[in-house]
Amino acid sequence: MSNAEDLEKELVGLKLKKRELILAGKNTDTIDEKIRQIEQTIKEKYEKENNDL
């Protein structure tokens, strides 16, 4: 499994946790920042892979 796939799995988990926090009326700022960081990392990895082709 590639690192990008691991990051995507982590991203899905974070989004599910965010959903739970929203439903519970909790603050999601910290998890939002983690989601943004992972999405940016995934984007950079895919861009690099596409440029290498």
N, C-alpha and C positions, 0 to 999 in steps of 0.2 A: 504494500500500500504506500502511495506517495505521501509526501509531507503535505501537499495541497489537499489530498483527500482527508487526511487527519484534521487539518484546519477546518475543512468544510463540515466534518462531523462535530467538531467543537462548536462551530458557529451555530449549527442546528440546535445543539444542546443549550447554548446561551439564549437563543431566541425562544426556546420553550420555557426556560427559566424566566425570561423577561415577561412572557405572557402570564406566567403564574404571579409574578410581582405586580403586574398591572391589575390583574383580577383581585389581588389582595389589597390594592390601593397603596402599594409601596413605591418608594423612589427607585427609578431605573437608571439614574445618571451613570453610575459606575459600570453597569452591565452594557449600557449604550456605548460607552467609550471602548470597552473590550471588543464589542461587536464591530465598531468602526475600524479598530486596529486590525482585527483578523480579516475583515473584508478588504482592507487596503493591501495587506500582505498577500492574500489570494490573488487579487487583481495584478499585483506586481509579478507574482510567479507565473501567471498565465501569459502576461505580456512578454515576459522574458522567454518563455517556452515558444511562443509564436514568433518572436524575433529570431530565435535560433533555427527555425525551420527553413 
